[in-house]
Amino acid sequence: MAHDIALPELGENIDSGKVTAILVAVGDSVTADQPILELETDKAVVEVPCPDAGVIAEIRTKEGDTLTVGDVMIVLNGGGGTATSVAAQEKESSPESKAPELEAVVSEPTAEPAPEPVAIPEPTPAPKMDSPSQPKLNARAAPSVRKLAREIGVDINEVEPDSAGNRITHEDVKQHAKNLLTSSPAASAVRGTTTIAAVKLPNFEKYGPIQREEMSQVRKLTMASMTRSWTTIPHVTQHDKADITEMEKFRKERGKSVLAAGGKLTATAILVKVLAEALRKFPQFNASIDPENHEIIYKGYYNIGIAVDTPAGLIVPNIKDADQKSLVDISVEMAGMSERARERKTKLDELQGTSMTITNIGGIGGTSFTPIVNAPEVAILGVCRAKMEPVYIDDEFQPRLMMPISLSYDHRIIDGADAARFARWICQVLEQPLNLFL
């Protein structure tokens, strides 16, 4: 039996990609989990496997196409018939996938017995917001589309599909949100969101020649995620300095042994280990906020993200279980991870499940800055270039190598005093001998 094979969900915040290579041809026999195409996502180039064994009957895409999660890639003859598209549809129609929308509909009459309360301060948009929810309760949308709608505060049942088959896409959700923000300020007020009108651009050609260039996929993702983080997280940044004079001696002394193992003992590698230990001591920094349920989620794992500067933009892979690894292990893993990031071959699992991120611009310079928290994380540690400074010790000034750190955090869950203690603890650990971490 022929059945469609659709693009599966590829990871957190990855909903589409560009086809860079087709690895099969019509008539080819494939096994389960055999790669059938290469996809350039917002963060990496990944191989997409076929979930079933069978024979390729039809290829529905070509190199250069942009595929969204749920789009059909190939038609397969044979196999178990457990195509991704069928599984996705079953997941969408299951009670679990509809639970959030059903709860929203049921909870309204519980909180407001009258179906159309006239005492709401914004009476005009109320019918518009409430009326479409019931007729379109069975909105057709992939799980990743529903997740996006929940994250940005959009009721999936209010979204009008713009594609054939009445299937709601990511673009439909984004356009619906844009319409709410730009054309209905009252609706935005009811939802508790802030309407920020986009600045109308002047005609720059009046002043001289210009050039327009389309944003890269990484830049588009960065723009969206940073805007969301900056507008939804109340940021505060705590600045401090660590005396890394002894740490630098340690790093140079042990550098050769780490190099022999295939890694490089850098300040960032040491910070990864120190930060993992800091998260164990201060669990509120290894957490996320669940605003829908008014809960704080504390994580029992310590995966440290490292911002890597690449030609395509900023990539943030992470070191899994950094608390359980030695400095040598972390250094070796970082070397391979950084190389893959620059070649756009980062593994998908390296981009998922980050506890907290380190962004180190010390190789460029700077004295302090305000890094933006990458939601759903609640903090990020920024590091600038260390420099020699006179420090008053034992009744005299001594030259010490001081490294500035900048800790940005979500003030909804982290208090200023806790942030100051966290930053100071990191500085104090960096100032101590690090032999115990090897």
C-alpha positions as CSV (number, residue, x, y, z in Angstrom):
1,M,0.0,0.0,0.0
2,A,1.3,3.5,-0.9
3,H,1.4,6.0,1.8
4,D,2.7,9.5,2.4
5,I,5.9,10.2,4.3
6,A,5.8,13.7,5.8
7,L,8.5,15.8,7.4
8,P,8.6,14.9,11.1
9,E,9.2,17.3,14.0
10,L,12.9,17.9,14.1
11,G,13.4,19.5,17.5
12,E,12.7,22.5,19.7
13,N,11.7,25.6,17.7
14,I,12.6,24.0,14.4
15,D,9.5,24.0,12.1
16,S,10.9,24.2,8.6
17,G,14.0,23.9,6.4
18,K,15.4,24.0,2.9
19,V,16.0,20.8,1.0
20,T,19.7,20.7,0.1
21,A,20.0,17.2,-1.3
22,I,17.7,14.3,-2.3
23,L,19.4,11.0,-1.2
24,V,17.0,8.6,-3.0
25,A,15.3,8.2,-6.4
26,V,12.0,6.8,-7.5
27,G,12.2,3.0,-7.5
28,D,14.9,2.8,-4.8
29,S,14.3,0.4,-1.9
30,V,14.8,2.0,1.5
31,T,15.1,0.6,5.0
32,A,13.6,2.1,8.2
33,D,15.6,5.0,9.4
34,Q,17.5,5.4,6.2
35,P,18.2,9.0,5.3
36,I,16.2,10.2,2.3
37,L,17.1,13.9,2.1
38,E,19.2,16.6,3.7
39,L,17.5,19.6,5.1
40,E,19.0,22.9,6.1
41,T,17.2,24.1,9.1
42,D,17.5,27.4,11.0
43,K,20.3,25.9,13.0
44,A,22.0,23.0,11.1
45,V,22.0,20.7,8.1
46,V,20.4,17.4,9.1
47,E,19.6,14.2,7.4
48,V,15.9,13.2,7.5
49,P,15.3,9.5,7.8
50,C,12.4,7.4,6.4
51,P,10.3,5.9,9.2
52,D,9.4,2.8,7.2
53,A,10.9,0.3,4.9
54,G,9.6,0.2,1.3
55,V,10.1,1.3,-2.3
56,I,10.1,5.0,-3.3
57,A,7.0,5.5,-5.5
58,E,7.1,9.3,-5.8
59,I,9.2,12.2,-4.6
60,R,7.1,15.3,-3.8
61,T,9.9,17.8,-3.3
62,K,13.1,19.0,-4.9
63,E,16.4,20.7,-4.0
64,G,15.8,24.3,-3.0
65,D,12.3,23.7,-1.7
66,T,11.3,24.8,1.8
67,L,9.5,22.2,3.7
68,T,7.4,22.7,6.8
69,V,6.7,20.1,9.5
70,G,3.8,18.0,8.1
71,D,4.6,18.5,4.4
72,V,4.8,15.4,2.3
73,M,8.4,14.5,1.2
74,I,7.8,11.2,-0.6
75,V,5.2,8.5,-1.3
76,L,6.3,5.0,-0.2
77,N,5.1,1.6,-1.4
78,G,5.0,-1.1,1.2
79,G,6.1,-0.7,4.8
80,G,3.9,-0.8,7.9
81,G,1.8,2.2,6.9
82,T,2.9,4.2,9.9
83,A,3.7,7.3,7.9
84,T,4.6,10.4,9.8
85,S,1.6,12.2,8.3
86,V,-0.8,9.6,9.5
87,A,0.8,9.6,13.0
88,A,0.6,13.4,13.1
89,Q,-3.1,13.4,12.1
90,E,-3.8,10.8,14.8
91,K,-1.9,12.9,17.3
92,E,-3.9,16.0,16.3
93,S,-7.2,14.2,16.6
94,S,-6.4,12.6,19.9
95,P,-8.0,14.0,23.1
96,E,-4.6,14.8,24.5
97,S,-3.7,17.1,21.6
98,K,-7.0,18.9,22.0
99,A,-6.8,19.3,25.7
100,P,-5.5,22.8,25.9
101,E,-8.2,24.1,23.4
102,L,-11.0,22.2,25.2
103,E,-9.9,23.6,28.6
104,A,-10.0,27.1,27.2
105,V,-13.5,26.7,25.9
106,V,-14.8,25.0,29.1
107,S,-13.2,27.4,31.5
108,E,-14.8,30.5,30.0
109,P,-18.4,29.7,31.2
110,T,-17.0,28.6,34.6
111,A,-15.3,31.9,35.2
112,E,-18.0,34.0,33.5
113,P,-21.5,32.4,33.8
114,A,-23.0,34.8,31.3
115,P,-21.9,33.9,27.7
116,E,-21.6,37.5,26.6
117,P,-20.7,39.6,29.7
118,V,-21.3,43.3,28.9
119,A,-19.3,44.6,31.8
120,I,-15.9,43.9,30.2
121,P,-14.0,47.2,29.7
122,E,-13.5,46.4,26.0
123,P,-17.0,45.2,24.9
124,T,-16.4,45.7,21.2
125,P,-13.9,42.9,20.5
126,A,-15.4,40.4,22.9
127,P,-17.9,38.8,20.5
128,K,-15.2,38.7,17.9
129,M,-12.9,36.8,20.2
130,D,-15.5,34.4,21.6
131,S,-17.7,33.6,18.7
132,P,-15.3,31.6,16.4
133,S,-14.0,29.2,19.1
134,Q,-16.8,26.6,19.1
135,P,-17.4,26.3,15.3
136,K,-13.7,25.6,14.7
137,L,-12.9,23.5,17.7
138,N,-11.4,20.8,15.4
139,A,-8.8,23.1,13.8
140,R,-6.4,21.1,11.7
141,A,-2.9,21.9,12.8
142,A,0.3,20.0,13.5
143,P,1.5,19.7,17.1
144,S,4.4,22.2,16.4
145,V,1.8,24.7,15.0
146,R,-0.3,24.3,18.1
147,K,2.8,24.8,20.3
148,L,3.7,28.0,18.5
149,A,0.1,29.3,19.0
150,R,0.2,28.6,22.7
151,E,3.7,30.2,23.1
152,I,2.6,33.5,21.5
153,G,-0.9,33.6,23.1
154,V,-3.0,32.8,20.0
155,D,-6.1,30.6,20.1
156,I,-5.6,28.1,17.4
157,N,-9.3,27.9,16.8
158,E,-9.4,31.5,15.7
159,V,-6.8,31.2,13.0
160,E,-8.0,31.2,9.4
161,P,-6.0,28.8,7.3
162,D,-4.6,30.2,4.1
163,S,-3.6,27.0,2.5
164,A,-5.4,24.2,0.6
165,G,-7.0,21.6,2.8
166,N,-7.9,24.0,5.6
167,R,-4.7,23.0,7.4
168,I,-3.3,25.8,9.7
169,T,0.4,26.4,9.1
170,H,3.0,28.3,11.1
171,E,2.7,31.3,8.8
172,D,-1.1,31.4,9.4
173,V,-0.5,31.6,13.2
174,K,2.1,34.3,12.8
175,Q,-0.1,36.3,10.4
176,H,-3.0,36.0,12.8
177,A,-0.9,37.3,15.7
178,K,0.4,40.1,13.6
179,N,-3.2,41.1,12.7
180,L,-4.2,41.1,16.4
181,L,-1.2,43.3,17.3
182,T,-1.5,45.8,14.4
183,S,-5.2,46.1,13.8
184,S,-6.8,45.4,17.1
185,P,-5.2,47.2,20.0
186,A,-8.3,46.5,22.2
187,A,-8.0,42.7,21.6
188,S,-4.3,42.9,22.6
189,A,-5.3,44.7,25.8
190,V,-7.8,42.0,26.7
191,R,-5.1,39.3,26.1
192,G,-2.6,41.2,28.3
193,T,-0.1,41.8,25.5
194,T,1.6,45.0,24.6
195,T,1.1,46.5,21.1
196,I,4.3,48.0,19.7
197,A,3.7,49.5,16.3
198,A,6.5,48.8,13.8
199,V,8.4,51.9,12.7
200,K,7.3,52.9,9.2
201,L,10.4,53.0,7.1
202,P,11.2,56.1,5.0
203,N,12.2,55.9,1.3
204,F,15.9,55.4,1.9
205,E,16.6,55.8,-1.9
206,K,15.9,59.5,-1.5
207,Y,19.2,59.8,0.3
208,G,21.5,57.6,-1.8
209,P,21.9,54.1,-3.2
210,I,20.7,51.2,-1.1
211,Q,20.9,47.4,-1.3
212,R,18.3,44.9,0.1
213,E,19.4,41.5,1.2
214,E,17.1,38.7,2.4
215,M,17.8,37.5,6.0
216,S,19.3,34.1,6.5
217,Q,17.3,31.5,8.2
218,V,19.4,31.8,11.3
219,R,19.0,35.6,11.4
220,K,15.2,35.2,11.0
221,L,15.1,32.8,13.9
222,T,17.3,35.0,16.0
223,M,15.1,38.1,15.3
224,A,12.0,36.3,16.3
225,S,13.4,34.6,19.4
226,M,15.2,37.6,20.7
227,T,12.2,39.9,20.2
228,R,10.0,37.4,22.1
229,S,12.6,37.1,24.9
230,W,13.1,40.8,25.3
231,T,9.4,41.7,25.2
232,T,8.2,38.9,27.5
233,I,11.1,38.6,30.1
234,P,11.7,41.4,32.5
235,H,15.5,41.5,32.2
236,V,18.0,42.6,34.9
237,T,21.8,42.3,34.5
238,Q,24.2,41.8,37.4
239,H,27.8,42.7,36.7
240,D,30.9,41.4,38.6
241,K,34.6,40.7,38.2
242,A,36.5,37.5,38.9
243,D,40.2,37.5,39.7
244,I,41.4,34.7,37.3
245,T,45.1,35.2,37.8
246,E,45.5,31.7,39.4
247,M,43.0,30.2,37.0
248,E,45.1,31.4,34.1
249,K,48.2,29.8,35.5
250,F,46.3,26.6,36.0
251,R,45.0,26.7,32.4
252,K,48.5,27.1,31.0
253,E,50.0,24.4,33.2
254,R,47.3,21.8,32.3
255,G,46.8,23.0,28.7
256,K,49.3,20.5,27.1
257,S,47.7,17.5,28.7
258,V,44.2,18.5,27.5
259,L,45.6,19.2,24.0
260,A,47.1,15.7,23.9
261,A,43.6,14.3,24.6
262,G,42.2,16.2,21.6
263,G,40.8,19.3,23.2
264,K,41.8,22.8,24.2
265,L,41.6,24.0,27.8
266,T,39.9,27.4,27.4
267,A,38.3,29.8,29.9
268,T,34.9,28.9,28.4
269,A,35.5,25.2,29.1
270,I,36.3,26.0,32.7
271,L,33.2,28.2,32.9
272,V,31.0,25.3,31.6
273,K,32.1,23.2,34.6
274,V,31.8,26.0,37.1
275,L,28.3,27.0,35.8
276,A,27.1,23.4,36.0
277,E,28.1,23.4,39.7
278,A,26.5,26.8,40.3
279,L,23.2,25.5,38.9
280,R,23.3,22.6,41.4
281,K,23.8,25.1,44.2
282,F,21.2,27.6,42.9
283,P,18.4,25.6,41.4
284,Q,16.2,28.6,40.6
285,F,18.7,29.4,37.8
286,N,18.1,25.9,36.3
287,A,14.4,26.4,35.9
288,S,11.7,27.5,33.5
289,I,8.4,29.3,34.0
290,D,5.1,27.7,32.9
291,P,2.8,30.8,32.8
292,E,-0.2,28.8,31.7
293,N,-0.2,26.7,34.8
294,H,1.5,29.3,37.1
295,E,4.2,26.8,37.9
296,I,8.0,26.8,38.1
297,I,9.7,23.8,36.5
298,Y,13.0,22.8,38.2
299,K,15.3,20.7,36.1
300,G,17.4,17.8,37.4
301,Y,19.9,17.9,34.5
302,Y,22.7,20.4,33.8
303,N,23.2,21.0,30.0
304,I,25.3,24.1,29.4
305,G,24.8,26.0,26.1
306,I,27.7,27.7,24.4
307,A,27.0,30.5,22.0
308,V,29.2,29.9,18.8
309,D,29.8,32.7,16.3
310,T,29.5,31.3,12.8
311,P,29.3,32.9,9.3
312,A,25.6,32.0,9.3
313,G,24.9,33.6,12.6
314,L,24.8,32.6,16.3
315,I,24.4,28.9,17.1
316,V,24.0,27.6,20.6
317,P,24.7,23.9,21.0
318,N,25.1,22.5,24.5
319,I,27.2,20.2,26.6
320,K,25.0,17.5,28.0
321,D,25.4,16.6,31.7
322,A,28.3,18.9,32.3
323,D,28.2,18.3,36.0
324,Q,29.2,14.7,35.4
325,K,32.1,15.4,33.1
326,S,35.7,16.4,33.7
327,L,37.4,19.5,32.3
328,V,39.2,17.2,29.8
329,D,35.9,15.7,28.6
330,I,34.3,19.1,28.3
331,S,37.3,20.5,26.4
332,V,37.4,17.6,23.9
333,E,33.6,17.8,23.4
334,M,33.7,21.5,22.9
335,A,36.3,21.3,20.2
336,G,34.2,19.0,18.1
337,M,31.0,20.8,18.8
338,S,32.4,24.2,17.8
339,E,33.8,22.7,14.5
340,R,30.4,21.2,13.7
341,A,28.6,24.5,14.4
342,R,30.8,26.4,12.0
343,E,30.3,23.8,9.3
344,R,26.6,23.8,10.0
345,K,26.6,20.2,10.9
346,T,25.4,20.6,14.5
347,K,23.5,17.6,15.7
348,L,19.9,18.3,16.6
349,D,20.2,16.9,20.1
350,E,23.0,19.4,20.7
351,L,20.5,22.2,20.2
352,Q,17.9,20.9,22.6
353,G,17.4,20.8,26.4
354,T,19.8,23.7,27.4
355,S,19.7,24.6,31.1
356,M,21.6,27.9,30.8
357,T,23.8,29.5,28.2
358,I,27.3,31.1,28.2
359,T,28.2,33.8,25.7
360,N,31.9,34.7,25.7
361,I,32.9,37.7,23.7
362,G,36.3,38.0,25.4
363,G,38.1,37.1,22.2
364,I,36.7,40.3,20.7
365,G,36.8,42.7,23.7
366,G,34.4,44.7,25.8
367,T,34.1,45.5,29.5
368,S,30.4,44.5,30.1
369,F,27.2,44.0,28.2
370,T,23.6,42.8,28.6
371,P,23.1,39.4,27.0
372,I,19.4,38.5,26.3
373,V,18.0,35.5,28.1
374,N,17.1,32.8,25.6
375,A,13.6,31.6,26.7
376,P,12.5,29.2,28.1
377,E,15.8,29.6,30.0
378,V,15.8,32.1,32.9
379,A,19.4,33.3,32.9
380,I,22.4,33.7,30.7
381,L,26.1,34.3,31.6
382,G,28.1,36.8,29.5
383,V,31.9,37.1,29.7
384,C,34.1,39.8,28.4
385,R,37.9,40.1,27.9
386,A,40.1,39.8,31.0
387,K,42.7,42.5,31.6
388,M,45.3,43.3,34.2
389,E,44.2,45.7,36.9
390,P,45.7,47.0,40.2
391,V,43.9,45.3,43.1
392,Y,44.5,46.3,46.7
393,I,45.7,43.2,48.6
394,D,47.7,43.0,51.9
395,D,48.2,46.8,52.1
396,E,49.5,47.2,48.6
397,F,48.3,47.2,45.0
398,Q,49.0,44.1,43.0
399,P,48.5,43.4,39.3
400,R,45.7,40.9,38.9
401,L,44.0,39.5,35.8
402,M,40.3,40.5,36.2
403,M,37.6,39.0,34.1
404,P,34.2,40.8,33.8
405,I,31.0,38.7,33.9
406,S,27.5,39.9,33.1
407,L,24.6,37.8,34.4
408,S,21.2,38.6,32.8
409,Y,18.2,37.0,34.5
410,D,14.4,36.8,34.5
411,H,13.3,38.9,37.4
412,R,9.9,37.1,37.5
413,I,11.6,34.0,39.1
414,I,15.1,35.3,40.3
415,D,15.5,38.1,42.9
416,G,18.3,40.6,42.7
417,A,20.0,39.3,45.9
418,D,20.0,35.7,44.6
419,A,21.5,36.9,41.3
420,A,24.3,38.8,43.2
421,R,25.0,35.7,45.2
422,F,25.1,33.5,42.1
423,A,27.5,35.8,40.3
424,R,29.7,36.2,43.3
425,W,29.8,32.4,43.9
426,I,31.0,31.9,40.3
427,C,33.7,34.5,40.8
428,Q,34.9,33.0,44.0
429,V,35.1,29.5,42.5
430,L,37.1,30.9,39.5
431,E,39.5,32.4,42.0
432,Q,40.2,29.0,43.7
433,P,42.4,26.2,42.4
434,L,40.5,24.0,40.0
435,N,42.4,20.7,40.3
436,L,39.3,19.1,41.8
437,F,37.5,19.4,38.5
438,L,40.0,17.2,36.5
